[in-house]
Amino acid sequence: MSFYEKYEEVKSLPFEEIFTSTTEFDVKRVLAKSKLTEMDFLTLLSPAAEAYLEEMAVKAHNLTVQHFGSVMQLFSPLYLSDYCVNQCKYCSFSIENQFERKRLTMDEVEGEAKAIAARGIRHVILLTGESRRYTPISYFKESVGVFKNYFDSLSIEVQPLTVGEYKEVIAAGIDGLTVFQEVYNEDIYKEIHLKGPKRNYHFRLNAPERGCQAGMRTVTIGALLGLDDWRKEAFFTGLHAAYLQNKYLETVIGVALPRIKPHLGSFQPNVHVLDKHLVQYMLALRLFLPRIGMTLSTREAPKLRDHLIPLGITQMSAGSSTAVGGYAEEEEGNSQFEISDERSVDEIKSLLKQKGYQPVFKDWQLLSEAH
């Protein structure tokens, strides 16, 4: 069984009818429970639950502290290349956007690594556009050979790979995988992915599971909020995370909560996801899956990120650049999306300490290097 079979079971639920018929009594009943079902999760995503965000926040905070303590993992994204063969309506790297593209040389890779490591970061996520010509497996492996000299944990957010290819990059030193489905609604998925291998909905949907099967230590999924009804997309994401968490017990499963941000091109979100919607999604997810990791990026504004720290987030990006070569040279190349929180790593670290949280830069080390 793959997650798609589970998705097919629930995609035709009468969501509008469920949401309009959910009452405050239903929400109170769910909040009184210690373990939630899938339909309980849907109840907490309903409009009726908006009146109970404060109560949900208290419970979410307590669960997060119980399972994770008062710590926050910090990381930085590092863009290796912006070459891409896909035509995606919402992305700056889309093949139809005309700009000078770039792939880092190994010397530039080392320069980026040194610049990020100098800020204290020990965990990076390596990102690229999708182009097997410019970023083949061999390029990832060569890059990892450099990065291992500077970082304790390396994750990738690149084109979906096969199980065998994931095993190759794991052997090279990668321990984490991030794959956004972007949107679970199949019709919308086809409408916004016009050309390229990313049009293959099923290959992308099953990529997180292939990462688990290959032995990734961590796997993070997510939907890009704004492409469809956020309540339904949150529901599908939560069910996907639960499916992976229950099936692959040795893999740490996480969820990222990105919203569409301005980019090169004219695409506008289909749905405007308000701050309160993002908060409701995060709180409902924490109550449904108490042990799930949650990531909040610098896409979000500083004030909102500050307020969300105690409510369920376990990992934050800091001092980020979304341009290729954006650290060592501070190049102003084309970014995949606009950053809203431009504070430095030290500023984020200071903020966390003020709020009573311990910033964590290293929580993992390869056994071969630990002895």
N, C-alpha and C positions, 0 to 999 in steps of 0.2 A: 504493500500500500504506500502511495506517495501522498503528499499533502493535497495535491489536486483532487484526489478522491474525497477528502474531507471538505475541501472548498466547494465541490459540486453538491455536497449534502446541504450546505447552508446558504449558498449564493442566492437561492430563490425564496428565502424566507420573506414573509410579508413585512419588510422592515418598517415601512411607513405606518402600517397598522399597529405594529408592535410599539413603535415610539409614541404614537398618539394615544394609545390605550394605557401606557404605563403611568401609574399614579404615584403620588408621594408615599402612599402606604407600601407600594411595591419596593420603592427605594429604601424605606426604613427597614423593611423585612430583610433585604439583602445586606444592609449595613450591620444588622444584628448577627450575621453569620460569620463563622471563623474560616470557612472554606467555601469558595464560590464556584458555581457551575458556569458553563458557557453562557447560558441564558441570564444568569445573574450579572455577568460581565456586560451583556447587552443592556440590561436594565440600568447599570451605572453609566452607560453612554447615552442614555435617553435625555430628552429635554427636561423631564421631570427631575432628574438628578442634579440639574444645575443649581437648584435651591439648597443642595446639601454638600456643596464643595468644601465648606469649612469643616464639616464633620468628616468628610472623606479625607481631607488633608491631614487631620490629626491622626487618623488611623493609618494613613499611608506613611507618615513620618515615623510612627512607632514601629511599623513593620520593616521599614528600611533600616532603621537603627538596629533592630533585632537581628536582621540577617547580614547587614554589611558594616555596622558600627558607624561612627561619625568620621568617615574617611571619604575622600574623593580622588579618584584616579585621574591624572592629567595626561594628556597626549597632544601631539600635533600632527596634522595631515601634511604629507609631503608629495607634491605633484611631480612625477617623473616625466610625463609626456602629455601633450594635448592633441596628438594625432588621433583621429577617430573616423571610422568608416560608417557609423550609424547616422541616420537623419532622424533626430528626436526634436520635437517642437519646443521643448522646454529647456534645452541645454545649450550653453555657449559653445561647447566643443563640437556641436553637430556639424556634419560634413558640409552643409550648405553655407555655413557662416564663413566668410572670407576674412582671414587674418593670418599673419605669419606664425606658423606652427613650430613647435620646438620639442626636442627630446634631449634630456640631459646626457652629456658624456659621462664617463666614469670619473673624470676629474671634477666635473660639476657636481656629480652625485656626492663625492667626498666633501666638496665645499659646502653643500647643503647640510650634510650630516654634521659637520663641524659647527656650523652656525646654530643648528637646533640644539645640539648637545651642550653648547656653551650656555644655553639658557636654562639648563638643568633638566630638560626633558629626557626621559629614558624609554619612552614608548612612542613609536610613530606608526601612522597608517600610510602606506604607499599607494598612491592613486595614479591612474592613467585614463586616457580615453581608450576606446576599444579598437585596437589595430594590431593584428597579429604580425603584420609586416614590420611595424616600427617598435612594437613591444611584445616580442615573442617570449616564450618561457625562458629561453637562454638569457634574454636581457634582464628579466626579473632575478634570475639566479646570480648573474654577475653583479647586479646592484646590491643584492642581499649580502654578497661576499664583502662589500664595502661597509654596509650599514651595521653588520654584526660587530664591527670594531668600536661602535659608538653607542649602541642601544641594547637594552636587555630584552625588549619585546618588539616584534615586527608583525604588523598586520597588512593585508592587502585589500584594496577595493578596486578591482580591475575587471576585465571581461570574464564572464563565467567560464570555468574550466571543467575538464573531465576529472573523474576521480584520480586517474593516473597522473594528470598534470598537477592536481593539488598535492598529491604525494611527493612529486618532484620538488615543489617549492617548500613544502614542509621539511624535506630532507636538507634543503639549502639553508633553512633557518627561519622560515615563516611560521608563526604559531597562531595567528588570528585571521579571520576572514569576515569582511563586511559585504553583503549583497543586498541592495535595495530592489524590491520588486517594482518600485516606482508606483504602480497602481495594480490592484488585484482585479478590477473590473476588466474582463477580457476585451469587450468592445472598445472601451476607451483606450486600452493598451494598444490595440491595433491602429486606432485613429492618430495617436501621438508618436508612434514609432513607425516611420514611413519607409525607411530603407535600412538594410544592414542586418547582421546576425541578431541584433537585439530584438528584432521582430518576433523571434522564436520565444513565445510566452512560456512554454513548458520547460525549455532548456534553462531559462533564467529562474523560473519558479523552483526548480529542483536543485539549483546550484548550492543553496545552503546545506541541503541534505547530503549532497556529494562531498562537501567540505567536511561534514561530520563523519561520513564514511571513510574519508581519507585520513582522519585523525587530527583535525584542527583542534587546538586547545579551546579557542573561543570562536563563536560564530554569531554575528550580529545581523539582524534583518531590519526592514522598515519599509513603510510606504511614504512616498513624497506627498505630503498633505497639501491638498489644493487641486488635485486632478479629478477627484470624485467626492461624493458625500463622505466627509471625514469620519462620521460615526460608523459607517459600514467599513471603511478602510481600516479604522482602528480595530474593529471587531475581527476582521480577517487577519490582520497582523498579529493580534493577541492569540488567535487560534493557531496560527502558524508557529508562533513561539512556543505555545504549549505542546504542540505536536512534536517539535524538535526536542524540547526539554524532557518530555516523557519517554521518547524513543532513544535518545542518545545521552545516557546518564553521565558519561565521562566528559562531555563537551559543555562548556559554560555558554549558555545562550543569552544573548542580549538583544535589545530593541533600541533603535535610534528613532528620534521623533523630528525629522526635518520638515520644514514648510518651504514651499517654493519662494525663492527670492529673485530679485531682478537679475537679468543676465543678458548676454548679447542676443538680440532677436526681439520679436514683438509679441511673443506668446504671453497670454494673461491667464492666471489661474481660473479653472472652471468654478471653483468654490472658494470663497474667502474664509479662511480659517482664523477666527479671532483668538486672542490670547486666552480668553476663558475656555475656549474649546480645547486648546492645547493642554491647558491645566487639567481639564476634566478627563481627557484621554489619558494623561500621565497618571492621575490618581486612580482611575478605574483599572488601568493596567497593573499598577502596583498591588491593588487589593485582589485582583484576579490571580496574579503570578508574583507572590511575595519574594521569590528568590531570583527574579529576572534582573539582569543588569539593564540600566537605562542610560543612554547617551544623549547629551544636549550639546550642539555645536555652536560655533560663533556666528551661525546664521541669525541667531536670536539677539535682541538688543540687550545691553548690559543690565538695565534695571530689571527686565524680566528674568534673565538668567540668575541674578542675585536672589530674587524671590523664590525661584524654583529649587534652589539648592537643598532646602530641608525637606522637600516634598516627594522625593523618590529617585532623584538623579544620582547615579553612582559614578559617572564618567563624564568629564568635560574636556573639550579642546581648549587650548590656550595659546596665545601668541601666534595665531594661524595665518597662513597665506594660502590662497587657492590658485595661485599662478605658478607656472613652471619656472623654477629658479627664483622663487620669491623670498628666499631667506638670505643666502650668501650675498647676492647682488642686489637684493630688494628691488627686483625688476618689476615694472608695471605692465607686464604682459597681460594677455586676456585671461581673466579669472573665470572659473566655471560658474561661480555665482558671487554676489556681493556679500562681504562680511559685515555684520552689524556690530560685533563686539571686538574692538581693536586693541583691547588692553593687553599689556605684556604678561608673560608668565609670572613675573614677580608680583605684579598687581593682582592677578587672580589668586596667587598663593597667599598674599596678605589678606585679601578679602575672605578667603576660606578660614583662615586662622581667626579672624575677627568674629566669624559666625560660629566658632567652636568646632571647626572641621579640620582634620589633618590631611593636607594635600599629599598624595602618594604618587611618586614618580616611578617606583619600581615595586612590582608585586609578583614578578616571575623571572626566573632565570633558567636557561637550559641546563639540564643535569650535567651535561658534559663539561660545562663551564663552572659548575658549583663546587667542584672538588679540587 
